[in-house]
Amino acid sequence: MGEATCESGWVTPSGPLLTGEPAPQTIPVCALPPREYQVARNTGPFSSSGLATAGFRGARYLPDEWHQNNYARYYEAFADCDGLERARREARQLATEAETRAQGTQADTTKKLGERLQDLHFWKSELQREIEELTGETDLLLAQKLRLQKALDALELPFSIAMDNLQCRERRRPPDLVRDSAEIQLLKEAELIRNVQELLKRTLMQAVNQIQLNRDQKQTCEMDWSDKIETYNIDETCGHYNDQSTIIQAYPHSSKLEDSASHPDSWAKFSHDNIHRAERERTASASLRSLIDSVLHDTAEDVHAQFDAVNQALAQRCEEVEDAKHKLEHHLHRTLMEIGSQENTISSLKKAIKDKESPLKVAQTRLYQRAQRPNIDLCRDDVQHSLIHEVEELAKSIEVLKQKLLEAEQALRSLEGTRMSLEKEIATKSNSLFIDRQQCLAHRCRYPDILKLAGYR
């Protein structure tokens, strides 16, 4: 038997129900009238009574009741089927909507994964670029550090030369042991080199600290970059997952947010801060490199300028000592000539004195012999007076010659002292020249050039 369903929820039975029965009325499914079924009573005019029907007068339903009961079963079955049909329709619609929503959500998540991969790629590229730039900057700073070390090593020789020159010049003899311009310049050179060494050591320590900061920041960026690489690989793998993937599994508790998970803003700020700190250290490193270059250039020029000043002072001092030595040698030559002349004079005086001794003896002998004259012949005649005058004159001449001899001998001794003093002074000047030329200036030929002092070699 077929059944028709109305749009308004009414049901109408279709087809003949029983032959000769009137057509059924349209009854709402949810509004079936309650039916109270009662036992048929045999009390009507057409009721059967009597002994002949005594065994068939039990409880009976009326035909209307029987039809109503059938209708009720029909309607109940129809209502169940209709409800199930609606439920199936709703289930299919819900499944379709769930599928569409799931596909849309999955597509949106995949899209967001792609956007996330772009963000990861951006920060990964920025970190990689910063790591490469920081590595290059650190290498440049390491080269400057090597220059500082070379410059420090190169300064050891100039300092030892300056100290050696000062010690050598301490061996000068008085009166050449003077605080001349060469010694002043040497003291300035030693002090300058010590100050430059201290400056380079402090700068070298700054370079070492900055290199460590660069490496620490590079390590931080590398760790962040490594995390970004791992995250990128994970998200890229997740982006390739779909419903047909064979390695997907159920993780019921995976949707729980971790307490330690970061926020997108803090996540981006973390990488941004790492890059910012790396750029700051890179800028500081570049400034330090420029400072190191200026320090090395300026100190090398200062040390080399002082080197030239010392050389010039030593050369000037050598010229002064050489000139003084030449003058002393000239005076020594004159003194030697004077000594020779004086010796000749002394010899002449001695000969003159000796030559006066014989005439004196003659005169004295004459006087002695004439003093033997007898009696009246012992006369003070002109001969006697002449002999006396002759003796006095000869004695006086000898006395004058002896005095002159004493003076000549004293002058000779003075000349000998002058000669010895001049020779000693010439030896002193020769010693000073040997120290300044053969030891100081010759030793300074080993002085490093300006490129080595700047740390280039």
Protein Blocks (a to p, Z undefined) as FASTA:
>chain_A
ZZdddfkopacdedjfbghiacdddddfklcccddddddddfbfkbcedjklmmmmcccd
dfklmmmmmmmmmmmmmmmmmmmmmmmmmmmmmmmmmmmmmmmmmmmmmmmmmmmmmmmm
mmmmmmmmmmmmmmmmmmmmmmmmmmmmmmmmmmmmmmmmmmmmmmmmmmpccfklccdf
klmmmmmmmmmmmmmmmmmmmmmmmmmmmmmmmmmmmmmmmmmmmmmmmmmmmmmmmmmg
cfkbckbccdfklmpccfkbccfklmmmmmmmmmmmmmmmmmmmmmmmmmmmmmmmmmmm
mmmmmmmmmmmmmmmmmmmmmmmmmmmmmmmmmmmmmmmmmmmmmmmmmmmmmmmmmmmm
mmmmmmmmmmmpghjllccdfklmmmmmmmmmmmmmmmmmmmmmmmmmmmmmmmmmmmmm
mmmmmmmmmmmmmmmmmmmmmmmmmpccfklmnopZZ
